[in-house]
Amino acid sequence: MPCALRRILIVLALLLLPLPAFAVDPGERLADPKLEQRARDLSANLRCMVCQNQSIDDSNAELARDLRVLVRERIMSGDSDEQVINYVVSRYGEFVLLKPRLSAKTLMLWGAPGFLLLVGLGVAITYARGRNRPEPKRLSDEEEARLGKLLDE
């Protein structure tokens, strides 16, 4: 019984494991394995405009399929990887890249975490210095009387 139960649990565990999405149809694949691998590598870095958090390689959306076909067509026409990416970005904008490039437009995006870290450190240091200040000295009776006279005037 324990052996049979163990086998059942193993089969259930294998069935419940998340399997990778095989969104690329066999008809889309290129005959040359090297070119197909290039296409897969490129499409893994392009965002599905419908799903937005998936690459076009993982998405089953029609637009993702069209983009996969477009990438393969550009590769077959002899474009380099950079030319393919630039072509897709020119049509869909920087948002299509899962990993945005460093440019003037994305500088704030890339610099914001470091800037916020520096601001946080500045606030923490200022707060820490403020807590370590000694208590101000009380005025003597003579100083309080003199201050009272100055305020009355």
N, C-alpha and C positions, 0 to 999 in steps of 0.2 A: 504493500500500500504506500509506504513512504516514497518508494522509487517512482511509482506511477504518479503520485501527487507532485513530486519534484519535476517530472517531465511536463506535466500539465502547466505548472507554474512557469517553466522555462518557455514553453510555447506561447503562453499568454503574454509574458514579458516581451518576447520578440515581436508579437503582433501589436503591442501597445507602444513600442519604441517609435519615436517620430522618425519618419522616413523623409529623405530629401525630396523636394518637389522636382519632378522631371517634366518641366514645362516645354522643353525643346522637343518639337515633333520630329519624328524621323525624316519627314520630307524637307525639313529646314536644314538638316545637317549637310555639311560639305563633304565631298568625297575624300579630300586630302586631310588626313588626321592632324597634321601640323596647322593647317589653316583653320580647321574646326576648333582646335585648342586655342588659337589666337582669338577666334570669334567668341568662344566661351569666356576667356579671360577678360575681353573687352566688355561683353554684356554683363559680366558679374559686377562691373564697376559703374553701370548705368542704371539709374533709378527708373522704376516703372512709374509713369506719370499718373496712373490710375490707383495703384496700390500705395505708392509713395514711400513705403518702408521696405520694399522688396526690390531686388535687382530685376532687370528684364529677363535674366536667365532663370529666375525662380517663379516668375509671374505667369499666370495663364490668361491674362487680359489680352484682348485683341490688339491694343496699342503696343503692348510689350512684344507680341508676336511680330507686328509690323516693324518694330525697331530691331528685333533680332534678324529679320530678313534683310533690313537695310544695312545692318553691320556686315552681314555676310556678303551682300552685293558689293559693298565698298571694298571689302577685303579681296574679293574675286577680281575687282577692277584694278587692283594693284596698289591701293592706298596703304600707307603705313598706319600703325596703331594711332599715332598722334593725329594724322589726317582724318581718320575715322572719327575719333573723339571730337576734334574741332568741327567736323561737319555736323555731328549730332548736336553739339552745343550751339552752333550757329542757328540751328532750326528750333531747338527747344529751350535754350538758355542754360545758364550755369546750374540751375536747379536739377537738371537731369543727371548730374554727377553725384554719386554717393559720397565721394570724398572731394569736396570743393578745392579748387586750386587757390594758391596764394596769389592774390592780385589786389589792385587798389580797391576793387569792389568788396572783396572778402576780407580785407585787412581787419576791419572791426570785428568780424566773426572770429577770426583767428586770434586777435589780440585781446578780446574781451575777458577771457579767463585769467590771463596774466594781470591785466589791469585791475580786475575785481579782487584778485589775490593781494595785490599791493595795497589797494584801498582797505581791505580787511585787516592786513597787517598794521597799517597806519592807525586805524581805529583801535585795534587791540593794544598797540604800544601806548597810544595816548591815554587810553583807559587805565592801563597798568601804571603809568607814571602818575596819574591823578590819584590813585588809591594810596600811593606811598608817601604822599605829602604829609609833613608833620602838621599837627593841629596849630592853628594860628595862636599866637600869644595873646592873652587877655590884656586889655589896656589897664594901666595902673589908675588909681583914683585920681591922681593929678592929671593924667592924660585925658581921662574921661571928662573932667571938669573943664579943661581947656577946649576940648572938642565941643562940649555943650555951649561954651561961650561963642565959639566960632559959628556954630549953627544958628544960634539965636540972632546973630548980627545980620 
